[in-house]
Each structure stands twice: as C-alpha cells, then as structure tokens.
C-alpha cells in the first residue's frame, strides 16, 4: 500500500510539473506606417507577425505589433518597443522636406544604439546604410531627385552602400531624355502590382547564421527593384543574389519605354535593355549598431513568390498603357503565400534579442 501511495504521489507531482505554465515573453514591435498604393510590404509585415506565437521547451513567445508613424518616432515612442521594422516602401523621400528629419534619425539611432532591434527590407534596407553608390559608379552622370532624397534619409546604422537606381519614368523620358535612366527601378515602375512587379530568383543563403540554421543553402526570394548591399567594413553577409544578372537572362529582360508627350498614357518600347547589377552581390546583411542588432534585406522575404515564368512585352506602337503594366508574366507557378514568412519572423526575433536556439521554427 505504501509503495502504491508513493507511486501515485510521484505521478501527481510529475503531472503538475508538466502542467506548469511556461515563461511568457511578448516581443513588442513597432511597424512604420508607410503604406502607399501598390506597396504591400507594410500590411504583409503586420499579417506575418502580429499575434504569431511559438513555443520552446521553457518559454512561450508572442509578437505584438503596433503601427507607428514618423511623428511617433520623433515623439520618443520607440522606447516602448523591442524592435523597429521599416518595410519595403517608396515614401522615405519626403522626409527631407520635414523639419524633423534630424530628430527622426537621432531617435532611431538612439533606439538601436541602446539595444533596440532594426529590421528593414528594400527601402528599409536603404535607410539603414550610408546611402547609394555615387551615380558615376552606377554608370550615370548625376543623381536624380529621388536618389538625392534617399541619400538624405540614410541612418548610417550599418557600413554599407546601396547599389540601386531610382528615377521617375515620366521624368526619365521628358527631362533626362533617356528612358533607360530608371535603371533597376524599371522592375518596379513597369508593373505596379503585387502579382507583377519584380522577379523571384534563388539566392545563396548563409546557413551558418542563426536566422538560417536548418535552411537549405538556396532560397527563392522576391526582388522588387531594390538594392544590392555593398559593405565597406565588416558585417555579416547572410544572403546573396544569383550569379547571373536579370538583364542577361532571356526570361527576365525588359526594355526601356519612352513616354509620348502630349498623350495621357501612351508609351513606346525602345531597343535598350534595362541593365541590372545584382549578380553575386549581397542581398542581406546583419550587424550591430551599439548594443542593437540590425538585419536588412535588399529583396522582400515578406512578399509571395513563384517558380519559373517569363516576362513578355507587347509593343503596339500606340496607346500602350502604363497603368496596365508595360510588362507581363507567363508560365509562373505560385508557391504558398507564407513560403518565406519564417524568414521575417526569425529575423525580427533575432534583432529583438532572442537567442538563436529560441527563434521561430524554420518552415521549408
């Protein structure tokens, strides 16, 4: 009888231990509210992260995401968060006209310097660096106004410069007299839809970095005209673009299009191929600024992706409409929308200071 009682006592106690609540950690994330038409990155970040939870042996983790504005940042609101996300955007350029630009920069720098995390994709990656490579280094005579604004907004968190061209397609035709001046940003402008813009390609992945532990050494990630990231001091390269430029692949080349002055929306295709300059260059970096961790992707792990596909262009010589897209796609196979969501989740958890063994699960 005594042995039976001891046995029951042990079962009850072990059951109680198993039923004990795990330690719960809420990761508070500030997401910059920068949504503009055709740019879906901000709302995708919210969908991917907010309310997502995962369990480890001892701890339950949960993301709590809140929209934050530039004015909130200037008012010191970042102190209430563990990480800041600046997503893929096209809206950073107006800040130079705002009298609070320096304050905005200093608030973000102080936040990261004191241990806050920073995660940025595409435009958010540009902001984290030291601006663009000089226009001459990218094959142009001078910067466009867009590129000037991008440089002025740079936060200088990580030691890299961005290889990205940015120009307005109308100004390229009418002011620059060179439709090709768009450079790589033509892959944004020429099809302003989430199902059309950019290209999906296999990137090399640094599987030695905690974000990618357990991942294969290649991953399809969507690129939408964003930068290659060129380090000039030591940082960790965690992804690279493929070795072949898009402009050298018959399936992904596009031509420069010239706007017809005097007609509301009519374009002619030129003979010039838009040149890309990504091949083999870093697509994603990780490093530290003070006590804080910074992770940036020049491409878009938050975006849906596809396999295969071929770009096609139709030159009717009259009334080709910009708003319908100057290029289209054929023969694509879309992968599940959540294909790369785990990359975003692990990146944000990492910059928020979560140990590499405690990150959200890899989903291959």
C-alpha positions as CSV (number, residue, x, y, z in Angstrom):
1,X,0.0,0.0,0.0
2,X,2.8,2.3,0.9
3,X,4.5,1.7,-2.4
4,X,1.2,2.5,-4.3
5,X,0.8,5.8,-2.4
6,X,4.4,6.8,-3.2
7,X,3.8,5.9,-6.9
8,X,0.7,8.0,-7.0
9,X,2.5,10.8,-5.3
10,X,5.2,10.8,-8.0
11,X,2.7,10.7,-10.8
12,X,0.7,13.6,-9.5
13,X,3.8,15.7,-8.9
14,X,5.3,15.0,-12.3
15,X,2.0,15.8,-13.9
16,X,1.9,19.1,-12.0
17,X,5.4,19.9,-13.2
18,X,4.3,19.2,-16.8
19,X,1.3,21.4,-16.4
20,X,3.3,24.3,-15.0
21,X,2.9,27.4,-17.2
22,X,5.9,28.3,-19.4
23,X,7.6,31.6,-19.1
24,X,5.8,34.0,-21.5
25,X,7.7,36.7,-23.4
26,X,5.9,39.3,-25.6
27,X,8.1,40.9,-28.3
28,X,6.8,44.4,-28.9
29,X,7.4,45.5,-32.5
30,X,6.9,49.0,-34.0
31,X,6.0,48.8,-37.7
32,X,6.4,52.1,-39.6
33,X,3.1,53.0,-41.2
34,X,4.4,53.9,-44.7
35,X,1.7,52.3,-46.9
36,X,1.1,53.9,-50.3
37,X,-0.8,52.4,-53.3
38,X,0.9,49.3,-54.9
39,X,3.3,48.9,-52.0
40,X,2.0,46.0,-49.9
41,X,5.1,45.3,-47.7
42,X,3.8,47.1,-44.6
43,X,0.5,45.3,-44.3
44,X,2.2,42.0,-45.1
45,X,4.6,42.5,-42.2
46,X,1.6,43.1,-40.0
47,X,-0.1,39.9,-41.2
48,X,3.0,37.8,-40.8
49,X,3.9,38.9,-37.3
50,X,1.1,40.3,-35.2
51,X,-0.2,37.7,-32.8
52,X,2.1,35.0,-34.0
53,X,3.4,32.8,-31.2
54,X,5.7,29.8,-30.8
55,X,6.9,27.5,-28.0
56,X,10.3,26.3,-26.9
57,X,11.0,23.9,-24.0
58,X,10.8,26.6,-21.4
59,X,9.3,29.7,-23.0
60,X,6.2,30.9,-24.9
61,X,6.9,33.8,-27.3
62,X,4.5,36.1,-29.0
63,X,4.8,39.1,-31.4
64,X,2.7,42.1,-30.6
65,X,2.9,44.6,-33.5
66,X,1.7,48.2,-33.5
67,X,1.7,50.7,-36.3
68,X,3.9,53.7,-35.7
69,X,4.3,57.0,-37.6
70,X,7.3,59.2,-38.3
71,X,5.8,61.7,-35.8
72,X,5.5,59.0,-33.1
73,X,9.2,58.2,-33.6
74,X,10.0,61.9,-33.3
75,X,8.0,62.0,-30.1
76,X,10.1,59.3,-28.4
77,X,7.6,56.4,-28.8
78,X,10.3,53.8,-29.8
79,X,11.2,53.4,-26.1
80,X,8.1,51.3,-25.7
81,X,9.3,48.6,-28.2
82,X,11.9,45.9,-28.7
83,X,12.3,46.2,-32.4
84,X,11.5,48.6,-35.3
85,X,10.5,47.5,-38.8
86,X,10.9,49.8,-41.7
87,X,9.4,47.7,-44.6
88,X,9.7,48.0,-48.3
89,X,8.5,51.5,-49.1
90,X,8.6,54.3,-51.6
91,X,7.8,57.0,-49.1
92,X,11.0,57.8,-47.4
93,X,11.8,60.6,-49.9
94,X,9.5,63.2,-48.5
95,X,11.2,63.4,-45.1
96,X,13.8,65.8,-46.3
97,X,11.1,68.4,-46.5
98,X,10.1,67.8,-42.9
99,X,11.8,69.9,-40.3
100,X,12.1,66.9,-38.0
101,X,14.4,64.8,-40.2
102,X,17.4,65.1,-37.9
103,X,15.3,64.4,-34.8
104,X,13.7,61.3,-36.6
105,X,17.2,60.0,-37.4
106,X,18.5,60.5,-33.9
107,X,15.6,58.8,-32.3
108,X,16.1,55.7,-34.4
109,X,19.8,55.7,-33.8
110,X,19.5,56.1,-30.1
111,X,16.9,53.3,-30.0
112,X,19.2,50.9,-31.8
113,X,22.3,52.1,-30.0
114,X,20.7,51.3,-26.7
115,X,19.7,47.8,-27.6
116,X,16.6,48.1,-29.9
117,X,16.4,45.9,-33.0
118,X,16.1,47.1,-36.6
119,X,14.7,45.1,-39.5
120,X,14.4,46.6,-42.9
121,X,13.6,45.3,-46.4
122,X,14.2,47.1,-49.7
123,X,13.6,50.8,-48.9
124,X,14.0,50.0,-45.2
125,X,17.4,48.4,-46.1
126,X,18.5,51.6,-48.0
127,X,17.6,53.7,-44.9
128,X,19.9,51.6,-42.6
129,X,23.0,52.2,-44.7
130,X,25.1,55.1,-45.9
131,X,23.1,55.9,-49.0
132,X,23.6,55.0,-52.6
133,X,26.8,54.4,-54.5
134,X,27.7,57.6,-56.4
135,X,25.8,58.0,-59.7
136,X,29.1,57.7,-61.6
137,X,29.8,54.4,-60.0
138,X,26.5,53.2,-61.3
139,X,27.0,54.4,-64.8
140,X,25.1,57.7,-64.7
141,X,26.3,61.3,-64.9
142,X,24.4,62.6,-61.9
143,X,21.8,61.6,-59.2
144,X,18.1,62.0,-59.7
145,X,16.0,63.9,-57.2
146,X,14.7,60.6,-55.9
147,X,18.2,59.4,-55.3
148,X,19.1,62.6,-53.5
149,X,16.2,62.2,-51.1
150,X,17.2,58.5,-50.5
151,X,20.7,59.6,-49.5
152,X,19.5,62.4,-47.3
153,X,17.3,59.9,-45.3
154,X,20.1,57.4,-44.7
155,X,20.6,56.5,-41.0
156,X,24.2,55.1,-41.1
157,X,23.4,52.1,-38.9
158,X,25.5,49.6,-40.9
159,X,28.6,50.2,-43.0
160,X,27.3,49.6,-46.5
161,X,26.2,51.5,-49.6
162,X,23.3,50.5,-51.8
163,X,23.6,49.7,-55.5
164,X,20.1,50.9,-56.6
165,X,18.9,53.2,-59.4
166,X,15.7,55.2,-58.7
167,X,14.1,57.6,-61.2
168,X,10.7,58.6,-62.3
169,X,9.7,57.0,-65.7
170,X,8.0,60.2,-66.9
171,X,10.9,62.4,-65.9
172,X,13.3,59.9,-67.5
173,X,11.6,60.4,-70.8
174,X,10.9,64.1,-70.6
175,X,13.7,65.6,-68.5
176,X,16.6,63.2,-68.7
177,X,15.8,62.4,-72.3
178,X,16.8,58.8,-71.6
179,X,14.1,56.3,-70.6
180,X,16.9,53.9,-69.5
181,X,17.7,56.2,-66.6
182,X,15.3,54.3,-64.5
183,X,17.9,51.5,-64.3
184,X,16.8,48.7,-62.0
185,X,13.8,50.6,-60.7
186,X,12.1,49.8,-64.0
187,X,11.2,46.5,-62.5
188,X,9.1,48.4,-60.0
189,X,7.6,51.1,-62.2
190,X,6.7,49.0,-65.3
191,X,4.3,46.7,-63.5
192,X,2.9,48.3,-60.3
193,X,1.0,45.3,-58.9
194,X,1.8,42.8,-56.2
195,X,1.3,39.9,-58.8
196,X,3.6,41.5,-61.4
197,X,6.3,43.7,-60.0
198,X,9.8,42.4,-59.5
199,X,11.4,39.0,-60.1
200,X,11.7,35.8,-58.0
201,X,15.1,34.1,-58.0
202,X,17.2,31.7,-56.0
203,X,19.5,33.4,-53.6
204,X,22.5,31.9,-51.8
205,X,21.8,31.6,-48.1
206,X,24.3,31.7,-45.2
207,X,23.3,28.7,-43.3
208,X,25.9,29.4,-40.6
209,X,23.8,32.4,-39.4
210,X,21.2,31.7,-36.7
211,X,18.4,33.1,-38.8
212,X,19.0,30.4,-41.4
213,X,20.0,27.4,-39.2
214,X,18.4,24.4,-40.7
215,X,17.7,26.0,-44.1
216,X,19.0,24.9,-47.5
217,X,21.8,26.9,-49.0
218,X,19.4,28.4,-51.6
219,X,16.0,30.1,-51.2
220,X,13.6,31.7,-53.7
221,X,13.1,35.3,-52.5
222,X,11.2,38.1,-54.4
223,X,13.2,41.1,-55.6
224,X,11.3,44.3,-56.4
225,X,13.9,46.7,-57.9
226,X,15.7,47.1,-54.5
227,X,19.3,47.4,-53.7
228,X,22.4,45.2,-53.7
229,X,24.1,45.9,-50.4
230,X,27.8,46.8,-50.7
231,X,29.7,46.6,-47.4
232,X,32.8,48.8,-46.8
233,X,33.5,47.4,-43.3
234,X,32.9,44.1,-41.6
235,X,29.3,43.0,-41.5
236,X,27.9,39.5,-41.9
237,X,26.5,38.7,-45.3
238,X,23.5,36.4,-44.8
239,X,22.2,36.2,-48.4
240,X,23.5,36.9,-51.9
241,X,21.8,37.5,-55.3
242,X,22.2,34.8,-58.0
243,X,25.4,34.9,-60.1
244,X,23.5,35.9,-63.3
245,X,22.1,39.3,-63.9
246,X,18.4,39.5,-64.7
247,X,19.3,41.6,-67.8
248,X,21.4,38.6,-69.1
249,X,18.6,36.1,-68.8
250,X,16.2,35.9,-71.7
251,X,13.3,35.2,-69.4
252,X,13.7,38.3,-67.2
253,X,14.9,41.1,-69.6
254,X,12.8,44.2,-70.1
255,X,13.2,47.1,-72.4
256,X,13.2,50.8,-71.6
257,X,9.9,52.5,-72.5
258,X,9.6,56.1,-73.7
259,X,6.6,58.3,-72.7
260,X,4.8,60.1,-75.5
261,X,4.5,63.7,-74.6
262,X,1.0,65.1,-75.1
263,X,-0.8,61.8,-74.7
264,X,-2.1,61.0,-71.2
265,X,-0.9,57.4,-71.1
266,X,0.9,56.1,-74.1
267,X,4.4,54.6,-74.3
268,X,6.8,53.2,-77.0
269,X,9.2,50.4,-76.3
270,X,12.8,51.3,-77.2
271,X,15.6,49.0,-78.3
272,X,17.5,49.5,-75.0
273,X,17.6,46.7,-72.4
274,X,17.4,47.8,-68.8
275,X,20.7,46.8,-67.2
276,X,20.7,45.1,-63.8
277,X,23.7,44.9,-61.4
278,X,22.8,42.4,-58.7
279,X,24.8,39.4,-59.8
280,X,26.6,37.8,-56.9
281,X,26.3,40.8,-54.7
282,X,25.0,40.8,-51.1
283,X,21.2,40.7,-50.8
284,X,21.0,40.7,-47.0
285,X,23.3,41.8,-44.1
286,X,23.4,41.5,-40.4
287,X,25.5,43.6,-37.9
288,X,25.4,45.7,-34.8
289,X,25.0,49.4,-34.1
290,X,25.9,50.0,-30.5
291,X,24.0,47.4,-28.4
292,X,21.4,46.8,-31.1
293,X,21.2,44.2,-33.9
294,X,20.4,45.3,-37.5
295,X,19.2,42.9,-40.2
296,X,18.4,44.2,-43.7
297,X,17.3,42.6,-46.9
298,X,17.5,44.3,-50.3
299,X,14.8,42.0,-51.5
300,X,11.4,41.0,-50.0
301,X,11.1,37.9,-47.9
302,X,7.6,39.1,-46.9
303,X,6.3,39.0,-50.5
304,X,4.7,36.0,-52.2
305,X,6.9,34.1,-54.7
306,X,6.7,31.9,-57.7
307,X,8.8,29.4,-59.6
308,X,9.7,29.8,-63.3
309,X,7.9,32.3,-65.5
310,X,8.9,34.5,-68.4
311,X,8.4,38.3,-68.9
312,X,6.8,39.4,-72.1
313,X,6.3,42.9,-73.6
314,X,3.8,44.0,-76.2
315,X,4.8,47.0,-78.3
316,X,1.7,48.1,-80.2
317,X,3.4,51.4,-81.2
318,X,0.3,53.2,-80.0
319,X,-1.7,53.5,-76.7
320,X,0.4,51.1,-74.7
321,X,-0.9,51.8,-71.2
322,X,1.4,52.4,-68.2
323,X,-1.4,51.7,-65.7
324,X,-1.9,48.2,-67.1
325,X,1.8,47.3,-66.9
326,X,4.5,47.7,-69.5
327,X,5.5,44.1,-69.0
328,X,3.5,41.0,-68.0
329,X,4.3,37.4,-67.0
330,X,3.6,33.9,-68.4
331,X,4.1,30.4,-67.2
332,X,4.6,31.0,-63.5
333,X,3.9,28.6,-60.6
334,X,3.0,30.4,-57.5
335,X,4.2,29.0,-54.2
336,X,2.2,29.2,-50.9
337,X,1.8,32.8,-49.8
338,X,3.6,32.0,-46.5
339,X,6.6,30.5,-48.2
340,X,9.2,32.9,-46.7
341,X,7.2,34.2,-43.7
342,X,9.5,32.2,-41.3
343,X,12.5,34.3,-42.5
344,X,10.7,37.5,-41.4
345,X,9.7,36.0,-38.1
346,X,13.2,34.7,-37.3
347,X,14.8,38.0,-38.4
348,X,12.6,40.1,-36.2
349,X,13.0,37.8,-33.2
350,X,16.8,37.8,-33.7
351,X,17.0,41.6,-33.8
352,X,14.8,41.7,-30.7
353,X,17.5,39.8,-28.9
354,X,16.0,36.3,-28.8
355,X,18.7,33.6,-28.6
356,X,19.4,31.7,-31.8
357,X,18.2,28.4,-30.3
358,X,14.9,30.0,-29.4
359,X,13.9,31.6,-32.7
360,X,10.6,30.7,-34.5
361,X,10.7,27.4,-36.4
362,X,12.2,27.2,-40.0
363,X,9.4,26.2,-42.4
364,X,10.8,24.6,-45.5
